[in-house]
Amino acid sequence: MEILKSAVPDALKLEISNSTPAQLPSTSSSLLHFFHHSPLFHQMIKDLTDPSVALCCKDRSAALEAKLKGNECFSKGDYPNALLFYSQAVRLAPVDMDDVEINMVALLYVNRASTLQKMGLLLECLRDCSRALRVSPRYAKAWFRRGKANISLGKFVDAIRDLNISLKVEISSSGKRQIEAELMIALDKFKGMGSSGKKINENQSEDCDEPVQVKLQCVSTTTKGRGVFCVDDVSEASLVHKEDPYAAIILKKYRETHCHFCFNELPADVISCTSCSIPLYCSDRCQIQAVGRKFDWSFKSFNGLEGLADDLKNYMADVRAGTSTLDTVHIAEHSHECQGFHWPLILPSEVVLAGRILVKVIEQKRRTSADSNLIEFLDLSHNYLQLPPESKLGMHIYSIILLHCLQHLYRTELPISGIMVSKARSILQKFLVLNVEVTSATPEVKGPVHEPGNALTSSLEQVKVGQAVYVAGSFFNHSCQPNIHAYFLSRTLYVQSTEYIIAGTELELSYGPQVGQWDCKDRQRLLEDRYSFTCQCTGCSELNVPDLVINAYRCTKLNCLGVILDRTVAGCEKRKLKLLPDASTVYCSSPHKKVEKLNDANISEVARHVLESDYKLEPQHCLVCDSYRDLEASCAAASQADSCYKRLQDAIALNEVQSNFLLDAVRCTDLLRTVFHPYNKRIAEMEDHLAQAFYLVGELQAAIDHCKASIQILEKLYDANHIAIGNELIKLASLQILTGNSAASNSISRITAIFSRYYGSHADDIYPYLRLLKGSQDADKSHI
């Protein structure tokens, strides 16, 4: 990429860096013309599209080497490493590779199934046997191994069928004797216990959510463009939208740990792409959805099995087909990247994602035979002038590279012109990308929370593992005080109402930090940098207590709760006062609130003077009693606590909290209380760290007290039922259970209500720690 950039003439670079949106087709044409005469560019395209030079190709010799290492580990009883090497071999082995007369991939799946069975992972063993049979249906050992797994699972009917088929296809007399002995075991157990009525599902279960019943409509607004509005009143905690992505891609960091299609964590029986060696999938269904069905798993021919009963023939066909059915309109999202130098390895995620969008548009046009205009569909450019020159040039180059790569597949269906390049470049610039998240509790707590050492005192968080584009989801606009919450389960987007919403109100979610998390100036700066718009939501245009107190200083007058603001925060709040029609009235213009969000009493407690129509908000002066504070001296005093604060954080991270650190931290917190306002978020953060530290040294009651102190401040910054409060309550409940405090029951009930408000029926799936809390609560009740 850098080589191509440096090859571009300076005059053309200057033309692109100074270009406007109207000049995009012209600058794209100029760069396209230059590259058409560049041998360097054509060599790069060849490297990206020629399968013979691809890094992601299957490798026979490497597969054999990994198989031998797996065999060695298996013979030593080192099953985890045997599993690792067999999985690596499966990933590298071509589907048509044979070992003597047995297909290598089928053999590797059976070897891995044997390893999984040794490790007690019977369902995974069963799935690998089925995968082996899809590749090689007459593989007796695969049927035999599947039969043994079904015996262990108590599925005797299936085990008998598996072993009968194995007996039919086995040619050696010793092998037949072994199968017959196992078949007798299955028959005896079947007679003794009867048939099992429970069906074992070898594949991932389908999502059985209740349907979305809230009616929405997309309406254009004068200030924010298109937005989503509710047609009827919406109750709190209602599922208002559910959507699978138009296109998605996993982040590079998680390629080896998470499924490349659904983004869930990979299981032990991970499977790979049938065409290349890079992507990994958690199930057959995910593999087919990402790559497409490369082989026909249906079993119509039974040559050599003429004596096999019809029910066994049907059973064989069912086992090979599996349950990974797809609807007919599905479009594989990865198969076009197997043509050459696996694109996600060397191209940025946004470029690969843009390619997947283009592929889907073209494939949909193919299937529907619609006379749609691809150029119009890709008209996504905005805020072009804000881009730095380097970004403009980079996007031009990547757009041309992407279109040339795709043209190897689509030829005349994807014409390369200045206009087409400019549209592809628009996708790279500003399509709405929502981060897909997979949840993980930190730290992981496996045992009951009432056992020593199992309290959770650090925050639960979600880990971003991929990027996706949602067509309908992109219409939801931003607010720093949102009335809906977006979350992800696997790669599916869910949108939940977090409060009662009146019919005709716009549904708004948060693109970044909310009121209570950052102050107004910092929120606006982030939104402007990342999304190129100036936020005018209620949180940024109306007075609110959180923005006044979050970074405020304490009044010097004893017992006064008035806030003192620095110059930058004061300037931001002054602009809000100018937006009010009458500065003497604190109002809430947002109709989606059941009750008025702000009132004179709330503001008056910390900033009474702003309610006066003629008040000129002054920095460094108390907004209740007008006392003056020297903020330069205050900042100097606060900075003394910074080193102590950092030492405490490091000690907690290393689980090496010492008593002298703890005493210093308590003194520093007392010092901060003399400088900062009692509702300042920094005080809450310090209280939270003190709670963790006291827990680590075994002083649980002190940990509880500091945890409560942190929550009391956060309740001033957030709504009392905000998810941030739920996270803190989890820490409190964990400590209360550990000490046998009866108040834990109330905390857990409140946690359940908050998480249900934000995540509905998925709360326990997204945060498994909630189940542990509820289980501990139930255990305590059983002892009463």
C-alpha positions in Angstrom: 0.0 0.0 0.0 2.8 2.4 0.9 4.7 1.5 -2.2 1.6 2.3 -4.3 1.1 5.6 -2.5 4.7 6.7 -3.1 4.4 5.8 -6.8 1.5 8.3 -7.3 2.8 11.6 -8.9 2.8 14.5 -6.5 0.5 16.5 -8.8 -2.1 13.8 -8.6 -1.7 13.5 -4.9 -2.3 17.2 -4.5 -5.4 17.0 -6.8 -6.8 14.2 -4.6 -6.0 15.9 -1.3 -7.7 19.2 -2.4 -10.7 17.4 -4.0 -14.4 18.0 -3.1 -17.2 15.4 -3.2 -18.2 16.8 -6.6 -14.7 16.1 -7.9 -14.6 12.4 -6.7 -15.4 10.9 -10.2 -12.7 13.0 -11.8 -9.9 12.3 -9.2 -10.9 8.6 -9.2 -10.6 8.5 -13.0 -7.2 10.2 -13.0 -5.8 7.7 -10.4 -7.4 4.8 -12.2 -5.8 5.9 -15.5 -2.4 6.1 -13.7 -2.6 2.6 -12.2 -3.7 1.1 -15.5 -0.2 1.9 -16.9 1.6 0.8 -13.7 3.2 -2.7 -13.7 3.5 -2.5 -10.0 -0.3 -2.2 -9.6 -1.0 -5.1 -11.9 1.4 -7.3 -10.1 -0.3 -6.5 -6.8 -3.7 -7.4 -8.3 -2.3 -10.7 -9.6 -0.9 -11.5 -6.1 -4.4 -10.8 -4.6 -6.4 -12.9 -7.1 -4.1 -15.8 -8.2 -4.9 -18.9 -6.1 -1.4 -20.4 -7.0 0.4 -17.8 -4.9 -2.2 -17.5 -2.1 -1.0 -17.7 1.5 -4.3 -19.3 2.5 -3.9 -22.4 0.3 -4.3 -25.9 1.7 -1.0 -27.6 2.3 -0.7 -31.4 2.0 2.7 -31.8 3.5 1.9 -29.5 6.4 -1.3 -31.4 7.1 0.6 -34.7 7.2 3.1 -33.3 9.5 0.4 -32.0 11.9 -1.3 -35.4 11.7 1.9 -37.2 12.8 2.4 -34.8 15.7 -1.2 -35.5 16.7 -0.7 -39.2 16.6 2.4 -38.9 18.8 0.5 -36.8 21.4 -2.5 -39.2 21.3 -0.2 -42.2 22.0 1.3 -40.4 25.0 -2.2 -39.6 26.4 -1.6 -35.9 25.7 -5.1 -35.4 24.4 -5.3 -31.5 24.5 -2.3 -31.2 22.2 -3.4 -34.1 20.1 -6.7 -32.2 19.5 -4.7 -29.1 18.7 -2.6 -30.8 16.0 -5.5 -32.8 14.5 -7.5 -29.5 14.2 -4.5 -27.9 12.5 -4.2 -30.8 10.1 -8.0 -30.6 9.3 -7.5 -26.9 8.6 -4.6 -27.5 6.1 -5.7 -30.7 4.4 -7.3 -30.4 0.9 -10.7 -32.1 0.8 -9.6 -34.4 -2.1 -6.4 -35.5 -0.3 -6.2 -39.3 0.3 -4.1 -41.4 2.7 -3.8 -44.7 1.0 -7.5 -45.4 0.2 -9.0 -43.3 3.0 -9.8 -39.6 2.5 -7.4 -37.6 4.7 -10.0 -35.2 6.0 -12.3 -38.0 7.0 -9.5 -39.8 8.8 -8.5 -36.6 10.6 -12.1 -36.0 11.8 -12.2 -39.6 13.1 -8.9 -39.2 14.9 -10.1 -36.0 16.4 -13.4 -37.7 17.4 -11.4 -40.3 19.2 -9.5 -37.6 21.0 -12.7 -35.8 22.0 -14.2 -39.0 23.3 -11.1 -39.5 25.5 -11.6 -36.0 26.8 -15.3 -36.7 27.6 -16.6 -34.4 24.9 -19.2 -36.8 23.5 -21.4 -34.4 21.5 -18.3 -32.9 19.8 -17.1 -36.5 19.1 -20.5 -37.2 17.5 -20.3 -34.1 15.3 -16.8 -35.0 14.0 -17.9 -38.5 13.1 -20.8 -37.0 11.0 -18.3 -34.6 9.3 -16.1 -37.6 8.4 -19.0 -39.4 6.9 -20.0 -36.4 4.7 -16.6 -36.6 3.1 -16.4 -40.4 3.1 -19.8 -42.1 3.6 -18.4 -45.7 3.4 -15.8 -45.1 6.1 -16.5 -48.0 8.6 -14.4 -46.6 11.4 -16.4 -43.3 11.4 -19.7 -45.2 11.7 -18.1 -47.4 14.5 -16.8 -44.4 16.4 -20.2 -42.7 16.1 -21.9 -45.8 17.4 -19.6 -45.9 20.5 -20.3 -42.2 21.2 -24.1 -42.8 20.9 -23.8 -45.7 23.4 -22.0 -43.3 25.9 -24.8 -40.8 25.3 -27.5 -43.4 25.9 -28.8 -43.1 22.3 -29.0 -46.8 21.8 -31.3 -46.8 18.7 -28.9 -44.5 16.8 -25.9 -46.5 18.2 -27.4 -49.8 16.8 -28.0 -48.2 13.4 -24.4 -46.8 13.3 -22.9 -50.1 14.2 -25.1 -52.0 11.7 -23.9 -49.7 8.9 -20.3 -50.0 10.1 -20.7 -53.8 10.0 -22.0 -53.7 6.5 -19.1 -51.5 5.1 -16.3 -53.1 7.1 -14.2 -55.6 5.0 -11.8 -57.1 7.5 -12.8 -60.0 9.7 -11.1 -58.6 12.8 -12.9 -55.3 12.3 -16.2 -57.1 12.0 -15.7 -58.9 15.2 -14.9 -55.7 17.1 -18.1 -54.1 15.7 -20.2 -57.2 16.6 -19.0 -57.0 20.2 -19.9 -53.4 20.5 -23.2 -54.0 18.8 -24.1 -56.7 21.4 -23.4 -54.1 24.1 -25.7 -51.6 22.5 -28.5 -54.2 22.0 -28.2 -55.4 25.7 -28.4 -51.8 27.0 -31.3 -51.1 24.6 -33.2 -54.1 25.9 -32.5 -53.2 29.5 -33.4 -49.5 29.3 -35.7 -49.2 26.3 -35.3 -46.5 23.6 -34.3 -43.1 24.6 -37.0 -40.5 23.7 -34.6 -37.6 24.0 -33.0 -36.4 20.8 -29.5 -35.2 20.9 -29.0 -32.1 18.8 -25.5 -32.2 17.2 -25.8 -28.7 15.9 -26.3 -25.3 17.4 -29.8 -24.5 18.5 -31.8 -21.9 16.6 -32.7 -18.6 18.2 -36.3 -18.9 19.4 -36.9 -15.3 20.4 -40.3 -13.9 20.6 -41.1 -11.8 17.5 -40.8 -8.1 17.4 -44.3 -6.6 17.8 -43.5 -2.8 18.0 -44.4 -0.9 14.8 -41.8 1.5 13.6 -41.5 3.9 10.7 -38.6 5.7 9.1 -39.2 9.5 8.9 -36.9 12.2 7.6 -36.2 15.1 10.0 -34.9 18.6 9.3 -32.0 18.3 11.7 -30.7 14.7 11.6 -32.0 13.2 8.3 -33.7 9.9 8.5 -34.8 8.6 11.9 -36.9 5.8 13.4 -40.2 6.7 15.2 -42.6 4.5 17.0 -46.2 4.3 15.7 -47.8 3.4 19.0 -46.8 3.8 22.7 -43.9 1.5 23.6 -43.6 -0.1 27.1 -40.3 -0.1 29.0 -38.2 -3.2 28.3 -39.8 -4.0 24.9 -37.9 -5.5 22.0 -38.4 -2.9 19.3 -36.0 -4.2 16.6 -34.1 -7.3 15.6 -31.8 -7.6 12.6 -29.0 -9.7 11.1 -26.2 -7.9 9.4 -26.0 -7.0 5.8 -22.3 -7.8 5.9 -19.9 -8.5 8.8 -16.2 -9.3 9.5 -14.3 -10.6 12.5 -11.5 -8.4 13.9 -8.0 -9.7 13.3 -7.3 -10.1 17.1 -10.0 -12.8 17.4 -9.5 -14.9 14.3 -8.1 -17.9 16.3 -10.6 -17.7 19.2 -14.0 -16.8 17.7 -16.1 -18.1 14.9 -15.6 -16.0 11.7 -19.3 -16.1 10.9 -21.3 -15.8 14.2 -18.5 -14.4 16.4 -19.2 -16.8 19.2 -16.3 -18.4 21.0 -14.9 -21.5 19.1 -15.7 -24.9 20.6 -13.3 -27.9 20.8 -14.5 -29.3 17.5 -13.7 -26.2 15.5 -14.0 -26.6 11.7 -12.4 -24.7 8.9 -13.2 -23.4 5.4 -13.3 -26.2 2.8 -11.4 -24.0 0.3 -8.7 -22.2 2.3 -6.8 -22.5 5.6 -7.6 -19.2 7.4 -11.2 -19.0 8.6 -12.5 -21.0 11.5 -16.1 -21.8 12.3 -18.0 -23.1 15.4 -20.5 -25.2 13.5 -21.3 -26.7 10.1 -24.1 -24.2 9.7 -21.7 -21.2 10.2 -19.3 -22.7 7.8 -21.9 -23.2 5.1 -23.3 -19.7 5.6 -19.9 -18.2 5.3 -18.5 -20.3 2.4 -21.5 -21.8 0.7 -22.2 -25.5 0.3 -19.2 -26.7 -1.6 -20.2 -30.3 -1.7 -23.5 -32.2 -2.1 -24.0 -34.1 1.1 -27.1 -35.9 -0.1 -26.6 -39.7 -0.3 -28.5 -41.0 -3.3 -26.2 -43.8 -4.4 -25.8 -46.9 -2.3 -23.6 -49.0 -4.5 -22.3 -52.0 -2.6 -25.0 -51.6 0.1 -27.8 -53.3 -1.7 -28.6 -55.5 1.3 -29.0 -52.5 3.6 -32.5 -51.9 4.8 -34.3 -48.8 3.6 -34.5 -47.3 7.1 -30.7 -47.5 7.4 -30.3 -45.9 4.0 -32.5 -43.1 5.1 -30.6 -42.8 8.4 -27.3 -42.6 6.5 -28.7 -39.8 4.3 -29.9 -37.9 7.4 -26.5 -38.2 9.2 -24.6 -36.9 6.2 -27.0 -34.1 5.5 -27.1 -32.9 9.1 -29.5 -30.1 10.2 -27.6 -27.2 8.7 -30.3 -26.2 6.2 -30.3 -22.7 4.7 -33.0 -20.7 3.0 -32.7 -20.3 -0.7 -31.9 -16.5 -0.6 -28.7 -16.9 1.5 -25.6 -15.4 0.0 -22.2 -16.7 1.3 -20.1 -13.9 2.5 -16.6 -15.4 2.4 -16.3 -17.6 -0.7 -15.2 -14.8 -3.0 -12.1 -14.2 -0.8 -10.8 -17.8 -1.4 -9.8 -16.9 -4.9 -6.3 -15.7 -4.1 -4.3 -14.1 -1.4 -6.9 -14.3 1.5 -8.0 -10.7 1.6 -8.6 -10.3 5.3 -4.9 -11.2 5.9 -3.5 -8.1 4.2 -6.4 -5.7 3.6 -7.9 -3.5 6.3 -11.2 -4.8 7.8 -13.2 -1.9 6.4 -12.0 -2.7 2.9 -12.9 -6.4 3.2 -16.3 -5.4 4.6 -16.9 -3.0 1.7 -16.1 -5.9 -0.6 -18.6 -8.1 1.1 -21.2 -5.4 0.7 -20.5 -5.1 -3.0 -20.7 -8.9 -3.5 -24.0 -9.1 -1.8 -25.4 -6.3 -3.9 -24.3 -8.0 -7.1 -25.5 -11.4 -6.0 -28.9 -10.1 -5.0 -29.2 -8.3 -8.4 -28.3 -11.6 -10.0 -30.9 -13.6 -8.2 -33.8 -11.2 -8.5 -32.9 -10.2 -12.1 -33.8 -6.7 -11.0 -32.8 -3.7 -13.1 -31.3 -2.0 -10.0 -28.7 0.8 -10.2 -25.6 -0.3 -8.3 -24.2 3.2 -8.5 -27.3 4.7 -6.7 -27.2 2.0 -4.0 -23.6 3.0 -3.2 -24.3 6.7 -2.9 -23.1 6.9 0.8 -20.5 9.7 0.7 -20.7 12.5 3.2 -18.3 14.6 5.2 -15.7 14.1 2.6 -14.1 17.5 3.2 -13.2 16.7 6.8 -10.9 13.8 5.8 -7.1 14.4 6.0 -5.2 14.2 2.6 -3.6 10.8 3.5 -7.0 9.3 4.1 -8.4 10.6 0.9 -5.5 9.1 -1.1 -5.7 5.8 0.8 -9.4 5.3 0.2 -9.0 6.1 -3.5 -6.3 3.4 -3.8 -8.1 0.8 -1.8 -11.3 1.3 -3.8 -9.4 0.7 -7.0 -7.7 -2.4 -5.6 -11.0 -3.8 -4.3 -12.9 -3.3 -7.6 -10.1 -5.0 -9.6 -10.1 -7.9 -7.3 -13.9 -8.3 -7.5 -13.8 -7.9 -11.3 -12.0 -11.3 -11.5 -15.3 -12.8 -10.3 -17.9 -10.6 -11.9 -16.3 -9.3 -15.1 -18.8 -7.0 -16.9 -21.2 -7.0 -14.0 -18.8 -4.7 -12.1 -17.6 -2.0 -14.5 -14.5 -0.1 -13.3 -14.8 3.6 -13.9 -14.2 6.8 -12.1 -17.8 7.0 -11.0 -17.7 3.4 -9.7 -14.4 3.9 -7.9 -15.8 7.1 -6.2 -18.8 5.1 -5.0 -16.7 2.2 -3.6 -14.6 4.8 -1.9 -17.7 6.2 -0.3 -18.4 2.9 1.3 -15.0 2.9 2.9 -15.5 6.4 4.2 -18.7 6.6 6.0 -21.0 3.6 6.1 -22.5 3.2 9.6 -20.6 0.4 11.3 -21.9 -1.0 14.6 -19.5 -3.0 16.7 -20.6 -6.6 17.2 -19.9 -7.7 20.8 -19.3 -11.0 22.5 -19.7 -10.9 26.2 -17.2 -12.1 28.8 -17.1 -11.5 32.5 -13.9 -10.1 33.9 -12.6 -11.8 36.0 -14.1 -15.2 35.2 -15.8 -16.7 38.3 -16.7 -20.4 37.9 -17.8 -21.3 41.4 -20.6 -20.2 43.7 -20.2 -16.6 44.6 -20.7 -17.4 48.3 -17.4 -19.3 48.4 -14.3 -17.4 49.5 -12.4 -15.8 46.6 -15.4 -15.8 44.2 -16.8 -12.3 44.7 -16.9 -10.2 41.6 -15.6 -6.7 42.3 -14.5 -5.5 38.9 -16.8 -4.5 36.1 -18.6 -6.9 33.7 -17.8 -5.9 30.2 -18.4 -6.9 26.6 -15.5 -7.5 24.2 -15.8 -6.2 20.6 -14.8 -9.0 18.2 -16.2 -7.8 14.9 -17.7 -5.2 12.7 -21.0 -5.3 10.8 -23.3 -3.2 8.7 -27.0 -3.1 9.5 -29.3 -1.6 6.9 -32.4 -0.8 9.1 -30.2 -0.4 12.2 -28.3 2.4 10.6 -31.5 4.6 10.6 -31.5 4.9 14.4 -30.1 8.3 15.4 -28.0 9.2 18.3 -28.8 10.8 21.7 -26.6 11.3 24.7 -29.7 10.5 26.7 -31.1 7.5 24.7 -34.4 5.9 25.1 -33.3 2.6 23.5 -30.4 0.2 24.0 -28.6 -1.8 21.3 -26.9 -5.1 22.0 -25.7 -8.1 20.2 -26.3 -11.8 20.6 -23.9 -13.6 18.3 -24.0 -11.3 15.2 -27.7 -10.4 15.5 -28.6 -6.8 16.5 -31.3 -6.3 19.2 -32.8 -3.0 20.1 -34.6 -2.7 23.4 -36.6 0.2 24.9 -35.2 1.3 28.2 -38.2 3.5 29.2 -41.8 4.2 28.4 -42.0 5.9 24.9 -45.0 7.9 23.7 -46.3 7.2 20.2 -44.7 9.5 17.6 -41.4 9.8 19.5 -38.1 9.2 17.8 -36.2 6.1 19.1 -32.6 7.1 19.8 -29.6 5.1 20.9 -26.1 6.2 22.0 -23.2 6.1 19.6 -20.7 6.7 22.3 -20.5 8.0 25.9 -23.8 9.1 27.5 -24.8 11.7 30.0 -23.3 10.6 33.3 -20.4 8.9 31.6 -18.6 11.9 30.1 -19.3 15.6 30.3 -20.9 17.5 27.5 -17.8 19.0 25.9 -16.0 15.6 25.8 -19.1 13.8 24.3 -19.4 16.4 21.6 -15.7 16.3 20.8 -15.8 12.5 20.3 -19.0 12.6 18.2 -17.6 15.3 16.0 -14.3 13.5 15.5 -15.8 10.1 14.9 -19.1 10.9 13.2 -18.6 14.5 12.0 -21.7 16.0 13.5 -22.5 18.4 16.3 -24.8 16.7 18.8 -28.0 18.7 19.6 -29.7 16.1 21.7 -31.5 17.0 25.0 -28.4 16.1 27.0 -26.3 18.5 25.0 -28.8 21.4 24.6 -30.5 21.4 28.0 -29.2 21.8 31.5 -28.8 18.6 33.5 -27.3 17.7 36.9 -24.8 15.1 35.6 -23.1 17.5 33.3 -22.9 20.1 36.1 -21.4 17.8 38.7 -19.4 15.1 36.8 -16.1 17.1 36.8 -17.1 19.9 39.2 -15.0 21.2 42.1 -16.3 21.6 45.7 -17.4 24.9 47.2 -15.0 26.3 49.8 -18.0 27.0 52.1 -18.7 24.3 54.6 -21.9 22.3 53.9 -22.6 24.0 50.6 -23.3 21.5 47.8 -22.9 24.1 45.0 -20.6 23.3 42.1 -17.7 25.2 40.8 -16.8 24.8 37.1 -13.6 25.3 35.2 -13.6 27.6 32.2 -14.2 25.0 29.5 -17.1 23.3 31.3 -18.6 26.7 32.2 -18.4 27.7 28.5 -20.3 24.6 27.4 -23.0 25.1 30.0 -23.3 28.8 29.0 -24.2 27.7 25.5 -27.0 25.5 26.9 -28.4 28.5 28.8 -28.5 30.5 25.5 -30.5 27.7 23.9 -33.2 27.9 26.5 -36.2 30.1 25.5 -36.4 31.4 29.0 -33.3 31.0 31.3 -35.6 31.1 34.3 -37.2 27.8 33.2 -35.6 24.5 33.3 -37.5 22.4 30.9 -37.4 19.0 29.1 -38.5 19.2 25.5 -38.1 15.4 24.9 -41.6 13.9 24.8 -40.5 10.4 25.4 -40.1 10.9 29.1 -43.0 9.8 31.4 -41.9 12.4 34.0 -39.9 15.5 33.7 -36.3 14.5 33.7 -35.0 17.7 35.4 -36.6 20.0 37.8 -35.8 23.1 39.8 -35.1 21.2 42.9 -32.4 19.0 41.3 -30.7 22.0 39.7 -31.1 24.2 42.7 -29.3 21.8 45.0 -26.0 22.2 43.1 -26.4 25.3 40.8 -29.2 27.5 42.1 -27.9 30.6 40.3 -28.4 29.2 36.8 -32.2 29.3 37.4 -32.0 33.1 37.6 -32.9 34.7 34.3 -30.2 37.3 34.5 -27.4 35.1 35.9 -24.1 35.1 34.0 -22.4 31.8 34.7 -18.9 32.4 36.0 -16.1 29.8 36.2 -14.4 29.3 39.5 -17.5 30.7 41.4 -19.9 28.5 43.3 -23.3 28.3 41.5 -25.2 28.3 44.8 -23.4 30.8 47.1 -21.0 32.5 44.7 -17.9 31.6 46.8 -14.6 31.8 44.8 -12.1 28.9 44.5 -8.6 29.0 43.1 -8.7 26.1 40.6 -5.0 26.2 39.8 -4.2 25.5 43.5 -6.9 22.9 43.6 -5.6 21.1 40.6 -2.1 21.1 42.1 -3.5 19.5 45.3 -5.4 16.9 43.4 -2.4 15.9 41.3 -0.7 14.8 44.5 -3.2 12.0 44.7 -2.6 10.9 41.1 0.5 8.8 41.8 -1.2 7.1 44.8 -4.2 6.4 42.7 -2.1 4.8 39.9 -0.2 2.7 42.5 -3.5 1.4 43.8 -4.7 0.5 40.3 -1.5 -1.4 39.6 -1.6 -3.3 42.9 -5.2 -4.3 42.2 -4.3 -5.5 38.7 -1.5 -7.7 40.1 -3.6 -8.8 43.1 -0.8 -7.4 45.4 -2.6 -4.9 47.5 -0.5 -4.0 50.6 -1.8 -2.3 53.7 0.4 0.8 53.3 -0.9 1.3 49.8 -4.5 1.0 51.1 -3.9 3.6 53.9 -2.3 6.0 51.4 -5.3 5.5 49.0 -7.8 6.2 51.8 -5.9 9.4 52.6 -5.8 10.4 49.0 -9.5 9.9 48.7 -10.1 12.1 51.7 -7.9 14.7 50.0 -9.9 14.5 46.8 -13.1 15.0 48.7 -11.8 18.4 49.8 -11.1 19.4 46.2 -13.8 17.8 44.1 -17.6 18.1 44.4 -19.1 15.1 46.3 -20.9 14.0 43.1 -17.7 14.2 41.0 -17.2 11.0 39.1 -13.6 10.8 40.1 -14.6 10.3 43.7 -16.9 7.5 42.6 -14.1 5.8 40.7 -11.8 6.1 43.7 -14.4 4.6 46.0 -14.9 1.7 43.5 -11.1 1.0 43.6 -11.1 1.1 47.3 -13.9 -1.5 47.4 -11.8 -3.8 45.2 -8.7 -3.3 47.3 -10.4 -3.9 50.6 -11.9 -7.1 49.2 -8.5 -8.4 48.1 -7.1 -7.9 51.7 -10.2 -9.6 53.2 -11.8 -6.6 54.8 -15.3 -7.3 53.3 -17.4 -4.9 55.3 -15.1 -2.0 54.3 -15.4 -3.2 50.7 -19.2 -3.1 51.0 -19.1 0.4 52.5 -16.9 1.8 49.7 -19.0 0.0 47.0 -22.2 1.7 48.4 -20.4 5.1 48.4 -19.6 4.7 44.8 -23.1 3.7 43.9 -24.6 6.7 45.7 -22.5 9.0 43.5 -23.3 7.2 40.3 -27.0 7.4 41.0 -26.6 11.2 40.8 -24.9 10.9 37.4 -27.2 8.2 35.9 -30.8 7.2 36.1 -31.3 5.0 39.1 -32.2 2.1 36.8 -29.3 2.7 34.3 -27.2 -0.3 33.3 -24.2 1.4 34.9 -25.9 1.1 38.3 -26.7 -2.6 37.5 -23.0 -3.3 37.0 -22.1 -1.7 40.3 -24.9 -3.5 42.1 -23.5 -6.8 40.9 -20.3 -6.0 42.8 -22.3 -5.1 45.9 -24.5 -8.2 45.8 -21.4 -10.4 45.4 -19.9 -9.0 48.5 -23.2 -9.1 50.4 -23.6 -12.8 49.6 -20.0 -13.5 50.7 -20.7 -11.9 54.1 -24.1 -13.4 54.5 -25.8 -10.0 54.4 -29.6 -10.4 53.9 -29.6 -7.2 51.8 -28.2 -9.2 49.0 -31.7 -10.4 48.0 -32.8 -6.8 47.4 -29.7 -6.0 45.4 -30.2 -9.1 43.2 -33.8 -8.3 42.6 -32.8 -4.8 41.5 -30.0 -6.2 39.3 -32.5 -8.5 37.6 -34.9 -5.7 36.9 -32.2 -3.4 35.4 -30.6 -6.1 33.2 -34.0 -7.2 32.0 -34.7 -3.6 31.1 -31.7 -3.5 28.9 -31.3 -7.1 27.6 -34.8 -8.7 28.0 -34.7 -12.5 28.1 -31.1 -12.5 27.0 -29.7 -11.0 30.2 -28.5 -14.3 31.6 -27.0 -15.4 28.3 -25.0 -12.2 27.9 -23.9 -12.0 31.5 -23.7 -15.6 32.9 -22.5 -14.2 36.2 -26.1 -13.2 36.8 -27.0 -16.9 37.0 -24.4 -17.5 39.7 -25.8 -14.6 41.7 -29.4 -16.0 41.4 -28.2 -19.5 42.2 -26.4 -18.3 45.3 -29.5 -16.4 46.3 -31.6 -19.6 45.9 -29.0 -21.6 47.8 -29.2 -19.2 50.7 -33.1 -19.4 50.7 -32.9 -23.2 50.9 -31.0 -23.0 54.1 -33.5 -20.7 55.9 
